[in-house]
């Protein structure tokens, strides 16, 4: 073994100790496992002596190791490079990911140990328990902060309050050879999906991500085994996933509300919510029952109350109709059983409810109505948000009547899932290059116009670009704002150095980001049943009073 590789592995062991992934007593076992993985064996005393005295010590690493959250990724990349030099077959990204996840797994406690620590801390304080597990999931690189950190995020003002906007850049790029291999590879049959419990410790393959370093915390929800983990690509603080042991389809029913309440009893500092259980209005995975949670206040939770409704069909529960682009009822109660009953009754009524004034049809050849439920606990008070959803498609809106409409697809075309319902946009990576392209085109138009103000945007220039043409109607709709920035008298376009345009480009970018935020608000309104017709919400609540319901099992 080279001194360099020995030094890197010793640093990895030190990292594990520093981040409470292992104990000092584990050092010998972990070192032996790492050496076995890399097929090396040598005189430890000699290498230790060389490590201390070698004057080249400071130059051992090929990339810098900063004292920050990125340190471990640099270290793993250096170990990977050394392994390749020794003949390890790591030709593709998925092979490197599997290799690095396995290295980190050698430092980690077993699931049973993690669960024992988690629940011991939970007895003292639930916050301490989740802080421990989140820190471990970060330290182990299961949460890919190196990729998450590439995301571009900002807050954007709207008439509904500030919205959270994220452009998702965390998906790694694969080379063409790997993409071709993936096309011809047999589909994975184990684990059945990305949310199955069998993912914990799974090595991965070309069609399934490496999960060697993945661990779960077991908990009981509604007398069933469920599991708590973090998302490898977090979109907000402590973005967690809560998944069922059984691989079964998503289903929103009375038991859903019981499980949500059970969870916030365990983790009162977290919210939890479920994607809807129907296509078009649901999430990307409908084949495994699961929820998403986190230690974060979503924009929807700051929404103002339009009016309060006091139902007779639900004792000890108040219902707030909130000012939000989607149609959302906020149920408030200190009584757990009461809020479960009220949520169940509203769901039961909504499933069969139609309203011709807004073209709402509950059934055609299939059921169309469901809810997206979100729950948090405010001290001892349960706050259950029920977003009313409908997935019907029409001739005018073939992707969904209450889905992002075609005029907004240049920004957001995907389903409005749980995270978006709460006011956090997850937008495609293509927007970065497309918005930069629009800005460059506008600056070039101004440069060509000379000292004279630019009188109009040449949409024909934008239309020649395949990437930009989709944005032309939107760009022309905000032409006045863009021209005001371009023609600002403080901007100097007389030189040829692109750096002279940086201030203008920054102003244009800020304008486009603000307009993207407004677009996202419009997308959410598309998904809303009643839009800002809050009387329509009252009609539905009054309809809930008409029938004596039985709880849905």
Secondary structure per residue as TSV (DSSP state, phi and psi in degrees):
chain	resnum	aa	ss	phi	psi
A	1	X	-	360.0	136.4
A	2	X	-	-72.6	154.4
A	3	X	H	-57.8	-36.9
A	4	X	H	-62.2	-48.5
A	5	X	H	-66.5	-40.5
A	6	X	H	-57.7	-45.9
A	7	X	H	-61.2	-42.1
A	8	X	H	-63.4	-43.0
A	9	X	H	-67.5	-36.6
A	10	X	H	-64.9	-36.9
A	11	X	H	-65.0	-36.6
A	12	X	H	-64.7	-41.6
A	13	X	H	-63.3	-43.3
A	14	X	H	-61.6	-39.0
A	15	X	H	-62.0	-43.8
A	16	X	H	-60.2	-39.8
A	17	X	H	-68.3	-44.1
A	18	X	H	-62.0	-32.7
A	19	X	T	-102.3	18.7
A	20	X	T	56.9	32.1
A	21	X	S	-86.1	-20.2
A	22	X	S	-152.8	166.4
A	23	X	-	-104.7	162.6
A	24	X	G	-57.3	-35.7
A	25	X	G	-64.1	-21.6
A	26	X	G	-81.7	-9.2
A	27	X	H	-54.4	-46.9
A	28	X	H	-64.3	-43.1
A	29	X	H	-64.2	-45.2
A	30	X	H	-65.6	-42.8
A	31	X	H	-60.6	-44.4
A	32	X	H	-62.7	-39.0
A	33	X	H	-66.2	-40.8
A	34	X	H	-66.0	-42.6
A	35	X	H	-64.6	-39.9
A	36	X	H	-64.3	-41.0
A	37	X	H	-59.7	-38.4
A	38	X	H	-95.5	3.5
A	39	X	T	66.2	39.8
A	40	X	-	-127.1	155.8
A	41	X	-	-157.7	138.3
A	42	X	-	-161.0	-179.2
A	43	X	-	-81.3	107.1
A	44	X	H	-61.2	-42.4
A	45	X	H	-62.1	-41.2
A	46	X	H	-64.3	-44.9
A	47	X	H	-66.5	-37.7
A	48	X	H	-62.6	-42.1
A	49	X	H	-63.5	-44.0
A	50	X	H	-62.4	-38.8
A	51	X	H	-62.8	-36.9
A	52	X	H	-77.5	-38.2
A	53	X	H	-100.7	-16.7
A	54	X	-	-61.8	118.8
A	55	X	G	-66.2	-16.0
A	56	X	G	-83.6	3.3
A	57	X	G	-47.6	-42.8
A	58	X	G	-69.3	-17.6
A	59	X	G	-104.9	12.7
A	60	X	-	-62.4	-39.9
A	61	X	-	-83.7	143.6
A	62	X	S	-86.2	-17.0
A	63	X	S	-136.1	151.3
A	64	X	-	-67.7	145.5
A	65	X	-	-109.0	97.2
A	66	X	-	-80.5	156.6
A	67	X	S	-85.5	63.1
A	68	X	S	-146.9	-172.1
A	69	X	T	-67.9	-16.8
A	70	X	T	-87.9	-6.2
A	71	X	H	-52.8	-47.9
A	72	X	H	-64.7	-32.5
A	73	X	H	-69.9	-38.4
A	74	X	H	-63.8	-41.9
A	75	X	H	-63.1	-46.6
A	76	X	H	-63.3	-37.6
A	77	X	H	-65.3	-37.7
A	78	X	H	-67.7	-40.4
A	79	X	H	-63.6	-41.1
A	80	X	H	-60.8	-42.2
A	81	X	H	-62.5	-41.3
A	82	X	H	-66.3	-39.1
A	83	X	H	-63.9	-41.2
A	84	X	H	-61.0	-41.8
A	85	X	H	-62.7	-27.5
A	86	X	T	-87.1	0.1
A	87	X	T	104.3	5.0
A	88	X	-	-66.1	131.3
A	89	X	-	-81.0	100.5
A	90	X	-	-134.8	65.1
A	91	X	-	-81.9	-25.8
A	92	X	S	-121.7	161.5
A	93	X	H	-58.7	-42.8
A	94	X	H	-64.0	-32.3
A	95	X	H	-69.6	-39.0
A	96	X	H	-64.7	-41.4
A	97	X	H	-64.1	-42.0
A	98	X	H	-63.1	-43.5
A	99	X	H	-61.3	-48.4
A	100	X	H	-68.9	-38.4
A	101	X	H	-63.7	-37.2
A	102	X	H	-66.9	-39.8
A	103	X	H	-58.7	-46.2
A	104	X	H	-67.0	-34.0
A	105	X	H	-63.5	-30.2
A	106	X	T	-66.8	-19.3
A	107	X	T	-91.6	-13.6
A	108	X	S	-91.7	152.4
A	109	X	-	-68.9	163.4
A	110	X	-	-75.6	164.2
A	111	X	H	-54.3	-43.7
A	112	X	H	-63.2	-38.2
A	113	X	H	-66.8	-43.2
A	114	X	H	-62.7	-42.3
A	115	X	H	-63.8	-40.6
A	116	X	H	-62.5	-43.0
A	117	X	H	-66.3	-45.3
A	118	X	H	-57.8	-50.6
A	119	X	H	-75.2	-24.8
A	120	X	H	-66.3	-44.7
A	121	X	H	-65.9	-37.0
A	122	X	H	-60.8	-34.5
A	123	X	H	-61.1	-36.4
A	124	X	H	-78.4	-45.2
A	125	X	-	-168.6	120.4
A	126	X	H	-56.6	-32.0
A	127	X	H	-63.5	-41.0
A	128	X	H	-61.7	-37.7
A	129	X	H	-65.7	-47.7
A	130	X	H	-70.7	-33.8
A	131	X	H	-62.0	-41.3
A	132	X	H	-61.9	-49.5
A	133	X	H	-69.0	-36.9
A	134	X	H	-67.3	-42.7
A	135	X	H	-62.6	-42.1
A	136	X	H	-63.5	-43.2
A	137	X	H	-65.2	-30.3
A	138	X	H	-74.5	-48.4
A	139	X	H	-61.7	-33.7
A	140	X	T	-77.5	-5.6
A	141	X	T	66.3	13.0
A	142	X	S	-61.8	-45.4
A	143	X	S	-79.8	117.7
A	144	X	-	-86.6	76.4
A	145	X	H	-65.4	-24.2
A	146	X	H	-63.4	-31.6
A	147	X	H	-91.0	-39.1
A	148	X	H	-59.7	-35.9
A	149	X	T	-64.4	-16.1
A	150	X	T	-79.0	-18.5
A	151	X	-	-59.2	147.4
A	152	X	E	-107.6	123.1
A	153	X	E	-132.1	146.6
A	154	X	E	-157.8	166.1
A	155	X	E	-102.1	142.9
A	156	X	E	-132.5	128.3
A	157	X	-	-70.5	141.9
A	158	X	-	-146.7	173.5
A	159	X	T	-69.7	-11.0
A	160	X	T	-101.3	7.2
A	161	X	S	104.8	-179.4
A	162	X	-	-68.8	133.5
A	163	X	E	-106.4	151.5
A	164	X	E	-95.6	129.2
A	165	X	E	-119.9	130.4
A	166	X	E	-132.9	128.7
A	167	X	E	-97.1	120.5
A	168	X	-	-82.2	106.5
A	169	X	-	-113.1	13.4
A	170	X	-	-84.7	-9.5
A	171	X	S	-74.8	121.8
A	172	X	-	-69.5	148.8
A	173	X	-	-89.2	134.9
A	174	X	-	-105.2	149.4
A	175	X	-	-78.6	161.3
A	176	X	H	-57.3	-35.5
A	177	X	H	-64.2	-41.2
A	178	X	H	-67.3	-38.8
A	179	X	H	-62.2	-41.1
A	180	X	H	-66.1	-41.7
A	181	X	H	-60.7	-40.2
A	182	X	H	-63.9	-36.5
A	183	X	H	-61.7	-36.7
A	184	X	H	-97.0	-4.5
A	185	X	S	-75.6	148.5
A	186	X	-	-67.9	139.8
A	187	X	-	-64.0	147.3
A	188	X	-	-70.5	138.2
A	189	X	-	-113.3	-9.6
A	190	X	S	-144.3	127.5
A	191	X	S	-63.0	161.7
A	192	X	S	-64.5	-32.5
A	193	X	S	-154.6	176.5
A	194	X	T	-69.6	-12.1
A	195	X	T	-107.5	1.5
A	196	X	S	-70.4	148.7
A	197	X	G	-62.2	-24.8
A	198	X	G	-67.2	-7.5
A	199	X	G	-67.3	-26.0
A	200	X	T	-62.7	115.5
A	201	X	T	83.5	2.3
A	202	X	-	-72.3	138.3
A	203	X	-	-72.2	-30.6
A	204	X	-	93.0	171.6
A	205	X	B	-159.4	-171.9
A	206	X	T	-63.1	-25.2
A	207	X	T	-106.2	3.7
A	208	X	B	-145.0	127.6
A	209	X	-	-64.4	149.6
A	210	X	-	-65.1	132.5
A	211	X	-	-132.6	27.1
A	212	X	T	-51.9	-40.9
A	213	X	T	-96.4	19.7
A	214	X	-	-95.9	133.5
A	215	X	-	-133.5	159.5
A	216	X	-	-130.3	151.1
A	217	X	E	-111.3	126.4
A	218	X	E	-85.7	140.3
A	219	X	E	-149.0	158.9
A	220	X	E	-100.1	122.2
A	221	X	E	-124.2	119.4
A	222	X	T	53.2	41.8
A	223	X	T	63.8	31.6
A	224	X	E	-130.8	149.9
A	225	X	E	-76.9	121.0
A	226	X	E	-125.9	167.7
A	227	X	E	-134.7	145.9
A	228	X	E	-114.9	127.6
A	229	X	E	-146.7	174.0
A	230	X	E	-104.7	155.1
A	231	X	-	-75.6	136.5
A	232	X	S	-67.5	-18.2
A	233	X	S	-126.2	81.7
A	234	X	-	-69.8	139.8
A	235	X	S	-106.5	-10.1
A	236	X	S	-157.4	174.3
A	237	X	T	-60.9	125.3
A	238	X	T	55.5	45.5
A	239	X	-	-63.9	111.1
A	240	X	E	-115.2	159.4
A	241	X	E	-124.9	134.4
A	242	X	E	-117.6	119.3
A	243	X	E	-127.4	149.9
A	244	X	E	-78.4	144.7
A	245	X	S	-63.3	-38.5
A	246	X	S	-82.4	135.5
A	247	X	-	-79.7	97.4
A	248	X	-	-143.6	160.6
A	249	X	-	-65.9	152.8
A	250	X	-	-59.1	141.1
A	251	X	-	-153.5	126.3
A	252	X	-	-97.8	117.7
A	253	X	S	-154.6	-170.0
A	254	X	H	-55.9	-39.9
A	255	X	H	-63.6	-30.0
A	256	X	H	-57.6	-47.3
A	257	X	H	-66.5	-34.4
A	258	X	H	-64.1	-45.7
A	259	X	H	-64.2	-41.4
A	260	X	H	-61.0	-43.0
A	261	X	H	-65.5	-41.9
A	262	X	H	-58.7	-41.1
A	263	X	H	-64.6	-47.2
A	264	X	H	-70.6	-18.5
A	265	X	H	-68.0	-39.1
A	266	X	H	-68.9	-45.4
A	267	X	-	-124.1	74.5
A	268	X	T	-67.0	-11.5
A	269	X	T	-93.4	1.5
A	270	X	-	-109.8	149.0
A	271	X	E	-93.3	164.3
A	272	X	E	-146.3	145.1
A	273	X	E	-151.3	165.2
A	274	X	-	-123.0	139.7
A	275	X	-	-63.2	155.4
A	276	X	B	-63.3	157.9
A	277	X	S	-100.4	16.0
A	278	X	S	-120.8	152.9
A	279	X	T	-60.5	160.3
A	280	X	T	76.2	-42.0
A	281	X	T	-106.2	0.0
A	282	X	B	-96.1	-173.3
A	283	X	-	-85.8	-168.7
A	284	X	S	-80.3	-18.9
A	285	X	-	-122.4	105.1
A	286	X	-	-102.6	-2.2
A	287	X	S	-95.6	0.0
A	288	X	S	-138.3	121.0
A	289	X	-	-63.5	122.5
A	290	X	E	-161.2	163.8
A	291	X	E	-129.5	168.3
A	292	X	E	-122.9	146.1
A	293	X	E	-143.2	177.5
A	294	X	E	169.4	166.5
A	295	X	S	-100.5	74.0
A	296	X	-	-157.7	142.2
A	297	X	-	-95.4	110.5
A	298	X	-	-75.4	153.9
A	299	X	G	-52.8	-39.5
A	300	X	G	-58.0	-32.1
A	301	X	G	-72.6	-11.4
A	302	X	G	-100.4	3.3
A	303	X	-	-64.8	146.3
A	304	X	-	-75.0	154.5
A	305	X	E	-87.4	125.9
A	306	X	E	-76.9	-48.6
A	307	X	E	-161.0	160.2
A	308	X	E	-106.3	134.9
A	309	X	E	-114.5	130.9
A	310	X	-	-108.3	100.6
A	311	X	-	-76.0	147.9
A	312	X	S	-90.2	-16.9
A	313	X	S	-81.9	-5.7
A	314	X	S	-140.4	112.2
A	315	X	T	-78.1	146.1
A	316	X	T	64.0	22.0
A	317	X	-	-130.4	133.7
A	318	X	E	-108.2	146.2
A	319	X	E	-121.9	119.6
A	320	X	E	-99.6	130.4
A	321	X	E	-91.3	116.4
A	322	X	E	-98.3	155.9
A	323	X	-	-83.3	93.9
A	324	X	-	-146.6	147.2
A	325	X	S	-61.4	-35.9
A	326	X	S	-83.6	160.4
A	327	X	-	-84.4	106.2
A	328	X	E	-126.6	129.8
A	329	X	E	-102.6	133.0
A	330	X	E	-110.4	110.2
A	331	X	E	-93.6	132.9
A	332	X	E	-127.3	128.4
A	333	X	E	-165.7	150.3
A	334	X	S	-90.2	-5.9
A	335	X	-	-99.2	109.5
A	336	X	H	-60.4	-48.3
A	337	X	H	-62.2	-38.1
A	338	X	H	-66.2	-40.2
A	339	X	H	-74.0	-30.1
A	340	X	H	-66.6	-45.2
A	341	X	H	-63.7	-45.1
A	342	X	H	-64.6	-42.2
A	343	X	H	-62.8	-40.5
A	344	X	H	-64.7	-41.9
A	345	X	H	-66.1	-40.0
A	346	X	H	-65.9	-42.7
A	347	X	H	-59.8	-47.5
A	348	X	H	-58.7	-43.3
A	349	X	H	-67.8	-42.2
A	350	X	H	-65.1	-36.4
A	351	X	H	-56.2	-34.6
A	352	X	T	-107.1	11.9
A	353	X	-	-92.4	130.5
A	354	X	-	-122.6	151.6
A	355	X	B	-147.0	102.4
A	356	X	G	-65.9	-20.4
A	357	X	G	-65.8	-23.0
A	358	X	G	-121.5	16.6
A	359	X	T	61.9	33.0
A	360	X	B	-90.5	118.3
A	361	X	-	-122.9	124.1
A	362	X	S	-76.3	-35.6
A	363	X	B	-139.2	140.4
A	364	X	S	-127.3	-110.2
A	365	X	S	-84.7	-5.5
A	366	X	S	-149.2	165.2
A	367	X	B	-73.9	141.6
A	368	X	-	-118.2	-21.7
A	369	X	E	-98.1	140.2
A	370	X	E	-158.7	-172.5
A	371	X	E	-133.2	157.0
A	372	X	E	-108.0	106.0
A	373	X	E	-93.9	141.4
A	374	X	E	-136.2	137.8
A	375	X	E	-133.3	139.1
A	376	X	E	-140.4	165.7
A	377	X	E	-117.8	126.3
A	378	X	E	-111.6	98.4
A	379	X	T	59.1	-117.3
A	380	X	T	-99.9	8.2
A	381	X	E	-101.1	127.5
A	382	X	E	-83.1	134.0
A	383	X	E	-123.0	105.3
A	384	X	E	-103.4	119.1
A	385	X	E	-99.7	126.0
A	386	X	E	-117.2	105.9
A	387	X	E	-86.2	120.7
A	388	X	E	-77.7	127.0
A	389	X	E	-126.5	152.7
A	390	X	E	-148.1	132.0
A	391	X	-	-109.1	19.9
A	392	X	-	-68.9	141.2
A	393	X	-	-106.1	148.4
A	394	X	-	-129.9	171.7
A	395	X	S	-62.7	-41.9
A	396	X	T	-69.7	-31.9
A	397	X	T	-130.3	77.5
A	398	X	T	-65.5	-18.7
A	399	X	T	-93.9	-6.2
A	400	X	-	141.5	128.3
A	401	X	T	-64.8	-38.2
A	402	X	T	-110.9	53.7
A	403	X	S	-137.5	159.9
A	404	X	-	-50.1	125.5
A	405	X	-	-78.6	161.7
A	406	X	G	-55.5	-35.6
A	407	X	G	-68.0	-10.6
A	408	X	G	-108.6	-0.6
A	409	X	T	-65.9	-21.1
A	410	X	T	-66.3	-19.4
A	411	X	T	-106.6	-49.7
A	412	X	-	-145.0	119.1
A	413	X	-	-117.0	-23.1
A	414	X	S	-69.4	167.5
A	415	X	-	-55.3	148.7
A	416	X	-	-89.8	96.9
A	417	X	-	-91.9	-168.9
A	418	X	H	-52.5	-48.8
A	419	X	H	-64.3	-43.4
A	420	X	H	-67.5	-38.2
A	421	X	H	-52.6	-38.1
A	422	X	T	-83.2	0.1
A	423	X	T	101.2	17.2
A	424	X	E	-114.4	111.8
A	425	X	E	-82.2	132.7
A	426	X	E	-113.2	105.4
A	427	X	E	-107.4	155.3
A	428	X	-	-70.6	150.5
A	429	X	T	-62.4	-27.5
A	430	X	H	-56.1	-25.5
A	431	X	H	-63.2	-27.6
A	432	X	H	-62.4	-53.4
A	433	X	H	-70.3	-32.4
A	434	X	H	-70.3	-42.4
A	435	X	H	-68.2	-39.3
A	436	X	H	-60.5	-38.8
A	437	X	H	-63.9	-41.7
A	438	X	H	-61.8	-44.2
A	439	X	H	-63.8	-45.7
A	440	X	H	-60.7	-40.1
A	441	X	H	-65.3	-40.4
A	442	X	H	-66.8	-42.2
A	443	X	H	-64.9	-39.3
A	444	X	H	-66.1	-38.3
A	445	X	H	-59.0	-42.8
A	446	X	H	-68.1	-40.8
A	447	X	H	-61.3	-40.4
A	448	X	H	-70.9	-23.7
A	449	X	H	-78.2	-10.4
A	450	X	T	73.5	-144.9
A	451	X	T	-78.3	-16.0
A	452	X	S	-72.2	145.0
A	453	X	-	-61.4	145.4
A	454	X	-	-76.1	118.3
A	455	X	-	-83.3	-29.5
A	456	X	S	-156.5	157.8
A	457	X	-	-86.4	130.6
A	458	X	-	-82.6	98.8
A	459	X	H	-69.0	-20.8
A	460	X	H	-66.6	-35.1
A	461	X	H	-64.5	-44.4
A	462	X	H	-66.6	-32.8
A	463	X	H	-73.0	-15.3
A	464	X	T	-76.7	-13.8
A	465	X	-	-96.2	126.2
A	466	X	T	-61.8	-34.6
A	467	X	T	-73.9	-34.4
A	468	X	T	-94.8	-20.2
A	469	X	G	-58.3	-34.1
A	470	X	G	-63.3	-23.0
A	471	X	G	-94.1	-1.6
A	472	X	H	-60.6	-50.9
A	473	X	H	-57.9	-41.3
A	474	X	H	-64.1	-47.0
A	475	X	H	-60.0	-43.1
A	476	X	H	-67.8	-27.4
A	477	X	H	-71.6	-19.5
A	478	X	T	-115.4	25.1
A	479	X	H	-55.1	-44.4
A	480	X	H	-59.9	-41.4
A	481	X	H	-65.4	-42.3
A	482	X	H	-67.9	-41.3
A	483	X	H	-65.1	-35.9
A	484	X	H	-61.8	-37.0
A	485	X	H	-72.4	-46.3
A	486	X	H	-63.0	-37.9
A	487	X	T	-92.6	10.4
A	488	X	-	-56.2	129.6
A	489	X	T	-64.2	-18.1
A	490	X	T	-81.4	-9.7
A	491	X	-	-87.1	133.9
A	492	X	-	-111.3	114.4
A	493	X	-	-111.6	18.8
A	494	X	S	-78.5	-25.0
A	495	X	S	-87.8	175.9
A	496	X	S	-105.9	-10.1
A	497	X	-	-73.6	124.2
A	498	X	G	-63.0	-23.1
A	499	X	G	-64.2	-23.3
A	500	X	G	-68.0	-19.4
A	501	X	G	-95.1	-0.1
A	502	X	H	-59.1	-42.4
A	503	X	H	-63.8	-41.7
A	504	X	H	-64.7	-43.7
A	505	X	H	-61.5	-39.7
A	506	X	H	-63.7	-40.6
A	507	X	H	-67.3	-40.4
A	508	X	H	-65.0	-40.6
A	509	X	H	-62.1	-42.8
A	510	X	H	-62.2	-38.3
A	511	X	H	-65.3	-47.2
A	512	X	H	-62.6	-39.5
A	513	X	H	-64.5	-40.3
A	514	X	H	-62.7	-40.1
A	515	X	H	-71.0	-32.6
A	516	X	H	-62.6	-40.8
A	517	X	H	-59.9	-42.4
A	518	X	H	-66.5	-37.5
A	519	X	H	-61.1	-42.9
A	520	X	H	-62.5	-39.0
A	521	X	H	-59.3	-40.5
A	522	X	H	-67.0	-37.8
A	523	X	H	-61.2	-42.1
A	524	X	H	-65.4	-36.8
A	525	X	H	-64.4	-37.5
A	526	X	H	-55.9	-38.6
A	527	X	H	-79.7	-10.7
A	528	X	-	-79.7	140.8
A	529	X	S	-74.4	-50.1
A	530	X	S	-102.8	-1.1
A	531	X	T	53.1	-121.6
A	532	X	T	-104.1	20.7
A	533	X	-	-85.7	80.8
A	534	X	H	-71.2	-18.0
A	535	X	H	-67.3	-30.5
A	536	X	H	-63.5	-36.0
A	537	X	H	-65.2	-38.2
A	538	X	H	-66.1	-38.7
A	539	X	H	-59.9	-41.9
A	540	X	H	-65.2	-44.0
A	541	X	H	-63.6	-37.5
A	542	X	H	-66.4	-33.9
A	543	X	H	-66.6	-28.9
A	544	X	H	-65.7	-21.7
A	545	X	T	-79.7	-14.3
A	546	X	S	-78.2	-25.7
A	547	X	S	-119.8	143.9
A	548	X	-	-85.6	105.2
A	549	X	-	-87.5	154.6
A	550	X	-	-108.8	141.6
A	551	X	-	-61.3	135.3
A	552	X	-	-78.2	129.4
A	553	X	-	-92.6	360.0
